[in-house]
Amino acid sequence: MRLLHTMLRVGNLEKSLDFYCNVLGMSLLRRQDYPGGEFTLAFIGYGDESQETVLELTHNWGTTSYDLGNAYGHIAIGVDDIYATCDAISSKGGKIIRPPGPMKHGTTVIAFVEDPDGYKVELIEVKS
């Protein structure tokens, strides 16, 4: 068994694709419109979905925003140099909502970014 993807509903697919692809460096792997159901699915990630877990962005036509609820937490991305990554994200217009630094009660260096729909993305520095 393998985790395939996580799905996020997005209000503006183009804005979300710009954020995840141009700001966070993911690639658009596939995109499909479903006119009968009035929605579009876009699969994005850092590698081929036959090998990697990816994100599914679902855009329901005519819906521009969602209530995020209080049960959802965040997605996490491992990065080599969290300070350089945050600088790059900021220079591309990304919103850093928690600057890089050690997590409370620990030593792991983390930061948080917010996507156009308000979803939180945790960056975790992973030394290779």
N, C-alpha and C positions, 0 to 999 in steps of 0.2 A: 504494500500500500504506500501511497505517496500523496502528500498535500498538493492539490493541483492549482487552486487559485483562491483569492479572497475577492469578493464583489463589493464595490462601493457604488451607490447611486449618486449621480452627479447632475447638477442643474444646468451646466453649460459644458458640453463635451469638449469643445475646442479649447476653452480655457483650461480645463483639466488636463487635456493632452499636452498643451503647452507647458503646464507646470511639471507634470511627471516626466515628460520627454526632454524638454529644453532646460528646465531648472534642475531636476533630479537625475537626468541622464539616462532614463529608461528608453526603450525602443517600442514603437507601435508594432506589435507582432501580427495582429489581424483585426479587422473591423468589419462588421456586418450590420446592415440596416434590416429591420423587420417591419415593413410597412403595414402588414396585417395587424400586428400588435402595437404599432406606433412606438417602437423603441429601437435603440442602437446599442450594440455591444462592441466594446473595444478592449482588446487584451494587450497589456503592456508589461514589460519586464526588462530584466538585465540579461536574459539569455533565452534560448529556445524553450518553449513550454513543454517540450518532450523531456527536458532535463531539469528545468527550474520551476519553482512556484512563481506564479505571476498574479497581477491584479486584473480583474475584470471591471471596467468602468461601464456602468449601465446608465444610459440616458433615456428616460421616458419622455417622449416628445410632448411638449406643452407644459412640462413641469420644470420650474426654474430653481426650486430650492426644496430642502427637506429638513425636518426636525431630526437632529442627530441623536437625540435620546441620551440617557445617562448610563446605559450599559456598555456602550462601545468605548474602547480605550484608544488604541492607536495601532498603526503598522510600524515595524521597525526595520531599519536598513543599516547594515554594517558598513563602516567606512574606515579607510586606513588613517587618514589625517583629518580629524573632525574640525579643527580650526580652519584649515584650507578649504574644506568642503563647505563650511558655513559662510566663509568669505565669498566663495564662488556662487553659492545660492543667493546670498544678499545682492551680489553684483548683477544677478539676472532678475532681480525683483522679487525673490522669494522672501517670505515673512518668517524670520526667526523669532519664535515666541519664548524660547528658553535658551540663552546663549550656552556655548559649550562649557562644561565643567564637571567635576565629580558629582555623581548622584548622592542624594542625602543618604547618610548612614552607610556609604560604600566608597569604593575607589574607581568604579567604572565611569569613564568620561562619556557623557551624553549631551545631547541638545535636542530641541524640538522645533519643528517647522510646521506651519499650517498651510493646507492646500486651499484652493479657491472656494471650496464648499465648507471649510472649517474643520475638516478632518485633521487630526494630529498625526505627524510622522516623526517618530523618534529616530535620531541618528545615534549609533553606538560605535565608539571607536574600537576597532578590532585590530590589534597588532598582528601582522603576519609573520 
